[in-house]
Amino acid sequence: MSSVDFLNKLLDGVEVEWKALGTLVKTVTAPSKLKTQAYCTSGKLPIIDQGIGFIAGYTDEDISPVRAGKYVIFGDHSEHIKYVDFSFVQGADGIKILSPISSNAKYIFYAFENFYKKELSYKRHWSNAQETLIPIPCPDNPKKSLEIQAEIVRILDGLTELTTELTTELITRKKQYKHYLDQLLSFEDGEVEWKALGGIGDFTYGYVAKAQDSGDTRFVRITDINADGKLIVADSKYVDLSEENEKFLLKKNDLLMARTGATYGKTMIFEEDYLAIYAGFLIKLSLDERLVNPKFYWHFAQSDFFWNQANKLVSGGGQPQFNANVLKEVKMPVPYPSDPVRSLTEQARIVAILDKFDALTNSLTEGLPREIELRQKQYEHYRDLLLSFPKPQEVVA
């Protein structure tokens, strides 16, 4: 059945009124807020903030939560939109907690997610987002309107359920990767030497320049490393290659680490086949490849063995700093240090195992992320169809 046929049957000739989101919801004030440093990985109450993650953390603090209800959450700066139907604590970041006045809360969430246009939001604040137009079917018959909204929600919920199951499986795979990572980096005494990076490598800061929307060379910035230590493909920026910056060109398997801010210590390995230059807030690690397989180091940089050191060495303050002098103090495991050939063979074996788990977990071309991406596109396709109500001429953009 086409979207037009479906909507004609569902609406049965009734009208649709497009209303500004701000007129359909009321804002809820959280009884209390929690500072970022109080977030924990487990606890009685989940924490909701404006970050991309659905739940930002947990707390056991004796703090008044937002009572269980049906809410649409809007990140006042991040612009992330979430649906929450349980008790939670508001995190430190600014969010708007929206409670629908009479419409189906889940329907408002789906419609808001579909029709909100970030590029129209000049300051990225609720004052702009609340002007988003939401289609309300059969506005003069609240009972029928809610029935129609509920049917659309039922269909979209079914499409998102599989994505949720896949995401849960992805979390399990990440834990599995982490388990094998820890196991494979736990060597017996005498089989390994923990070498300070300063003795086996050189470190170079990147090129300071303004990123361009176009150019002949990709400009890899600190914001281009995702949480899994991978290069983000979307929103690429560029520079023009010149004699001044060609010394900052990346080679296959070059390692880059973020040296400042909230992403300090995040490490990626450059595996692309195009020209790229790395930016100033990144450090390139040039490790002695007679001793260290670059991919072996990359896996190490995702482990607790690395992060336990990094978190102790990083400087405090508003902007954490993890510069080259500090990085030199980090120690990494080098197996069979007295036999370089055997050492690199063992490193390659460990890399082969971990790469398989990483591909199944994080690969954008295979494994669960790819399947989740396809299911998300399917959901967005049907969401567009189910919400494709005709607009009156005066509200057409």
C-alpha positions as MATLAB code, in Angstrom:
seq = 'MSSVDFLNKLLDGVEVEWKALGTLVKTVTAPSKLKTQAYCTSGKLPIIDQGIGFIAGYTDEDISPVRAGKYVIFGDHSEHIKYVDFSFVQGADGIKILSPISSNAKYIFYAFENFYKKELSYKRHWSNAQETLIPIPCPDNPKKSLEIQAEIVRILDGLTELTTELTTELITRKKQYKHYLDQLLSFEDGEVEWKALGGIGDFTYGYVAKAQDSGDTRFVRITDINADGKLIVADSKYVDLSEENEKFLLKKNDLLMARTGATYGKTMIFEEDYLAIYAGFLIKLSLDERLVNPKFYWHFAQSDFFWNQANKLVSGGGQPQFNANVLKEVKMPVPYPSDPVRSLTEQARIVAILDKFDALTNSLTEGLPREIELRQKQYEHYRDLLLSFPKPQEVVA';
ca = [
       0.000    0.000    0.000;
       1.411    3.423   -0.970;
       1.773    6.235    1.540;
      -1.060    8.150   -0.157;
      -3.421    5.150   -0.006;
      -2.463    4.484    3.590;
      -3.045    8.064    4.688;
      -6.302    8.359    2.751;
      -7.619    5.256    4.517;
      -6.306    6.367    7.897;
      -7.548    9.943    7.652;
     -10.786    9.069    5.845;
     -11.169   12.577    4.476;
     -10.412   14.511    7.669;
      -8.214   17.577    7.757;
      -4.677   17.966    9.029;
      -3.552   21.036   10.931;
       0.125   21.978   11.170;
       0.935   23.413   14.583;
       4.120   24.847   16.034;
       5.717   22.380   18.436;
       5.808   25.006   21.179;
       1.998   25.084   21.240;
       1.739   21.296   21.655;
       4.042   20.846   24.657;
       4.844   22.305   28.036;
       8.340   22.383   29.481;
       9.121   20.494   32.679;
      11.694   21.760   35.161;
      13.908   19.072   36.668;
      13.915   19.076   40.508;
      17.710   18.941   40.427;
      20.687   18.613   38.087;
      23.841   16.541   38.342;
      27.356   17.784   37.571;
      29.293   15.919   34.891;
      31.976   14.700   37.310;
      29.289   12.856   39.299;
      28.313   10.587   36.370;
      28.927    6.877   37.044;
      28.827    3.803   34.814;
      26.197    2.169   37.044;
      23.635    3.256   39.590;
      19.959    3.346   40.512;
      18.977    6.323   38.353;
      19.836    6.980   34.700;
      21.150   10.403   33.686;
      19.838   12.188   30.593;
      21.741   15.096   29.065;
      22.129   16.629   25.617;
      24.872   14.274   24.442;
      24.504   11.889   21.534;
      24.260    8.847   23.830;
      20.731    7.991   24.955;
      21.704    7.546   28.612;
      24.748    9.602   29.627;
      25.476    7.711   32.853;
      23.988    6.669   36.191;
      23.930    7.880   39.764;
      23.265    6.553   43.270;
      23.167   10.043   44.741;
      20.200   10.963   46.895;
      18.761   13.310   44.315;
      15.200   14.040   43.191;
      14.599   12.652   39.679;
      12.177   13.760   37.006;
       9.243   11.460   37.727;
       8.336    8.719   35.283;
       6.285   10.052   32.406;
       6.391   10.413   28.648;
       8.809   13.129   27.615;
      10.499   14.459   24.505;
      14.022   15.656   25.311;
      15.726   18.348   23.224;
      19.434   19.157   23.551;
      19.488   22.931   23.668;
      22.919   23.080   21.991;
      23.543   19.597   20.591;
      20.046   19.432   19.001;
      19.741   15.720   19.779;
      16.120   14.610   20.225;
      15.202   11.747   22.566;
      12.081   10.031   23.893;
      12.094    9.073   27.584;
       9.365    7.197   29.482;
      11.071    6.510   32.812;
      12.344    8.400   35.865;
      15.697   10.103   35.295;
      18.090   12.746   36.585;
      18.930   15.721   34.403;
      22.632   15.892   33.650;
      24.808   18.967   33.678;
      24.244   19.836   30.025;
      21.280   21.984   29.017;
      18.173   20.143   27.870;
      14.531   21.012   27.402;
      12.178   18.431   28.923;
       8.953   18.558   26.927;
       5.643   17.059   28.037;
       2.950   16.959   25.299;
      -0.258   18.701   26.359;
      -2.790   16.488   24.594;
      -1.059   14.692   21.712;
       0.618   11.272   21.789;
       4.113   11.910   23.198;
       5.764    9.277   21.009;
       4.043   10.713   17.936;
       5.362   14.185   18.802;
       8.841   12.677   19.154;
       8.703   10.995   15.734;
       7.294   14.110   14.045;
       9.767   16.465   15.750;
      12.641   14.188   14.747;
      11.365   14.142   11.165;
      10.583   17.816   10.585;
      13.156   19.657   12.689;
      15.743   21.241   10.404;
      19.049   21.999   12.081;
      20.188   24.300    9.323;
      17.296   26.642   10.100;
      18.371   26.931   13.748;
      20.672   29.962   13.860;
      21.627   29.767   17.536;
      20.716   26.115   17.988;
      18.349   26.871   20.841;
      14.843   25.888   21.848;
      13.556   29.299   20.742;
      14.076   28.135   17.164;
      13.227   24.461   17.596;
       9.830   25.199   19.118;
       8.737   26.730   15.810;
       8.971   23.318   14.089;
       5.630   22.545   12.441;
       4.006   19.272   13.531;
       1.053   17.728   11.601;
      -1.965   17.016   13.811;
      -4.498   14.839   11.974;
      -8.201   15.368   12.583;
      -7.686   18.350   14.940;
     -11.436   18.772   15.615;
     -11.849   15.165   16.763;
      -9.298   14.487   19.556;
     -10.307   10.829   19.917;
      -9.784   10.020   16.253;
      -6.653   12.148   16.123;
      -5.077   10.129   18.925;
      -6.120    6.867   17.228;
      -4.344    7.931   14.033;
      -1.262    9.059   15.960;
      -1.204    5.757   17.877;
      -1.349    3.724   14.649;
       1.575    5.646   13.148;
       3.531    5.160   16.382;
       2.764    1.421   16.346;
       4.221    1.011   12.861;
       7.318    3.116   13.562;
       7.899    1.385   16.904;
       7.978   -1.941   15.069;
      10.641   -0.625   12.713;
      12.790    0.753   15.531;
      12.511   -2.429   17.632;
      14.880   -4.340   15.357;
      17.361   -1.466   15.393;
      17.214   -1.491   19.195;
      17.912   -5.233   19.250;
      20.864   -4.785   16.905;
      22.211   -1.936   19.022;
      22.003   -4.159   22.102;
      23.911   -6.825   20.204;
      26.494   -4.196   19.217;
      27.042   -3.332   22.880;
      27.577   -7.040   23.589;
      30.101   -7.249   20.747;
      31.965   -4.228   22.103;
      32.237   -5.944   25.476;
      33.472   -9.078   23.723;
      36.154   -7.090   21.872;
      37.170   -5.453   25.138;
      37.436   -8.860   26.842;
      39.740  -10.284   24.176;
      41.719   -7.037   24.027;
      42.469   -7.259   27.742;
      43.259  -10.969   27.507;
      45.614  -10.674   24.539;
      47.532   -7.781   26.090;
      48.004   -9.629   29.389;
      51.375  -11.321   28.878;
      53.153  -13.667   31.267;
      56.180  -12.351   33.141;
      59.294  -12.626   31.021;
      57.354  -12.548   27.753;
      56.946   -8.788   27.625;
      58.716   -5.508   28.280;
      56.738   -2.347   28.940;
      58.579    0.280   26.922;
      58.114    4.041   27.327;
      56.941    5.575   24.061;
      59.602    8.260   24.337;
      62.278    5.617   23.777;
      60.707    4.008   20.703;
      59.103    6.854   18.793;
      58.937   10.488   17.738;
      55.945   12.818   18.080;
      54.954   15.685   15.807;
      52.225   18.305   16.191;
      49.983   18.935   13.196;
      49.465   21.780   10.746;
      47.733   24.919   11.985;
      45.393   26.304    9.357;
      41.766   27.159    8.748;
      39.744   24.222    7.427;
      38.086   24.705    4.027;
      34.899   23.255    2.553;
      36.864   22.266   -0.541;
      40.471   21.660   -1.517;
      42.775   19.006   -2.933;
      43.749   17.434    0.428;
      41.633   16.105    3.317;
      42.233   17.990    6.562;
      41.983   15.575    9.505;
      41.013   17.430   12.663;
      40.599   16.494   16.321;
      36.818   16.326   15.803;
      37.261   13.752   13.037;
      38.141   10.944   15.474;
      35.079    9.116   16.754;
      34.643    7.365   20.108;
      35.919    4.085   18.625;
      39.185    5.582   17.372;
      38.050    5.676   13.746;
      38.171    8.445   11.161;
      34.766   10.054   10.650;
      33.942   10.184    6.940;
      31.086   12.704    7.098;
      31.575   16.470    7.181;
      35.077   16.290    5.731;
      37.155   19.473    5.556;
      40.071   20.265    3.293;
      43.200   22.348    2.679;
      45.234   22.954   -0.452;
      48.542   21.083   -0.590;
      51.606   23.359   -0.597;
      55.321   23.318    0.110;
      54.519   24.681    3.562;
      52.239   21.822    4.631;
      53.382   18.788    2.635;
      55.540   17.643    5.565;
      52.258   17.033    7.430;
      50.978   14.551    4.830;
      49.789   11.255    6.288;
      50.980    7.860    5.159;
      49.143    4.558    5.411;
      49.059    3.310    9.020;
      50.142    6.616   10.549;
      48.872    7.020   14.115;
      47.182   10.207   15.313;
      46.182   11.153   18.859;
      44.019   14.001   20.147;
      46.071   16.053   22.588;
      43.550   18.411   24.170;
      39.963   18.829   25.258;
      37.354   16.213   26.082;
      38.685   13.804   23.434;
      42.294   13.821   24.664;
      44.021   10.484   24.184;
      41.667    9.260   21.455;
      43.876    7.519   18.913;
      43.166    6.611   15.298;
      45.140    4.850   12.603;
      45.035    6.347    9.110;
      44.011    3.589    6.701;
      42.786    5.660    3.773;
      44.176    5.866    0.229;
      43.856    9.609   -0.351;
      45.915   12.706    0.420;
      45.399   13.966    3.958;
      47.070   16.411    6.330;
      46.614   16.330   10.105;
      45.651   19.423   12.091;
      47.332   21.194   14.988;
      45.448   19.659   17.909;
      46.642   16.205   16.843;
      49.942   14.449   17.490;
      51.387   12.023   14.962;
      53.090    9.050   16.607;
      56.018    7.748   14.573;
      56.916    4.499   16.360;
      59.896    2.354   15.417;
      58.264   -0.202   13.114;
      61.186   -2.583   13.676;
      59.739   -2.951   17.185;
      56.053   -2.016   16.971;
      53.285   -2.897   14.546;
      51.239    0.347   14.230;
      47.939   -1.547   14.358;
      49.102   -3.340   17.510;
      49.672    0.051   19.126;
      46.241    1.240   17.929;
      44.522   -1.659   19.676;
      46.615   -0.994   22.780;
      45.452    2.658   22.723;
      41.828    1.446   23.015;
      42.599   -0.620   26.133;
      42.462    0.072   29.851;
      46.232   -0.487   29.915;
      46.559    2.769   27.954;
      43.718    4.729   29.536;
      44.732    3.999   33.119;
      48.047    5.700   32.334;
      46.567    8.504   30.252;
      44.039    9.501   32.922;
      46.824    9.780   35.506;
      49.168   11.749   33.240;
      46.732   14.251   31.728;
      46.852   17.781   33.120;
      43.776   19.150   34.857;
      41.843   22.349   34.247;
      39.011   23.305   31.966;
      40.808   21.972   28.872;
      42.671   18.720   29.605;
      46.127   18.644   27.987;
      47.957   15.506   26.880;
      50.984   16.820   25.026;
      53.962   15.046   23.465;
      56.115   15.286   26.605;
      53.418   13.516   28.607;
      52.791   10.956   25.864;
      56.461    9.951   26.013;
      55.861    8.635   29.532;
      53.156    6.155   28.478;
      54.406    2.567   28.474;
      53.206   -0.075   26.033;
      53.749   -3.846   26.059;
      56.284   -5.199   23.572;
      56.192   -9.022   23.534;
      59.436  -10.988   23.261;
      61.578   -7.809   23.209;
      64.861   -9.701   22.752;
      63.611  -11.282   19.514;
      62.204   -8.573   17.164;
      61.079  -11.072   14.509;
      59.152  -13.169   17.006;
      57.793   -9.985   18.623;
      56.363   -8.626   15.364;
      54.971  -12.068   14.506;
      53.157  -12.188   17.846;
      51.914   -8.621   17.422;
      50.579   -9.506   13.955;
      48.791  -12.550   15.379;
      47.123  -10.436   18.076;
      46.179   -7.775   15.504;
      44.575  -10.390   13.222;
      42.361  -11.641   16.061;
      41.374   -8.193   17.318;
      40.780   -6.855   13.808;
      38.114   -9.516   13.268;
      36.269   -8.521   16.425;
      36.700   -4.852   15.576;
      35.295   -5.349   12.062;
      32.225   -7.144   13.409;
      31.764   -4.437   16.019;
      32.732   -1.143   14.425;
      33.175   -1.573   10.664;
      31.063    0.742    8.536;
      31.106   -1.640    5.563;
      30.393   -4.921    7.348;
      29.097   -6.194   10.659;
      26.489   -4.733   12.973;
      27.079   -0.991   12.357;
      26.336   -1.534    8.665;
      23.162   -3.482    9.468;
      22.057   -0.842   11.970;
      22.683    1.868    9.372;
      20.494    0.036    6.827;
      17.704   -0.477    9.362;
      17.914    3.190   10.348;
      17.517    4.224    6.718;
      14.533    1.896    6.398;
      12.972    3.460    9.493;
      13.577    6.990    8.190;
      12.061    6.041    4.818;
       8.828    4.800    6.386;
       8.756    7.670    8.867;
       8.844   10.064    5.926;
       6.020    8.150    4.243;
       3.810    7.897    7.322;
       4.207   11.582    8.136;
       3.809   12.856    4.573;
       0.639   14.776    5.302;
      -0.233   17.459    2.751;
       0.700   20.966    3.834;
      -1.554   23.938    3.133;
      -0.012   26.466    0.776;
       0.704   29.037    3.476;
       3.071   26.778    5.416;
       4.950   25.307    2.474;
       8.607   26.359    2.736;
];
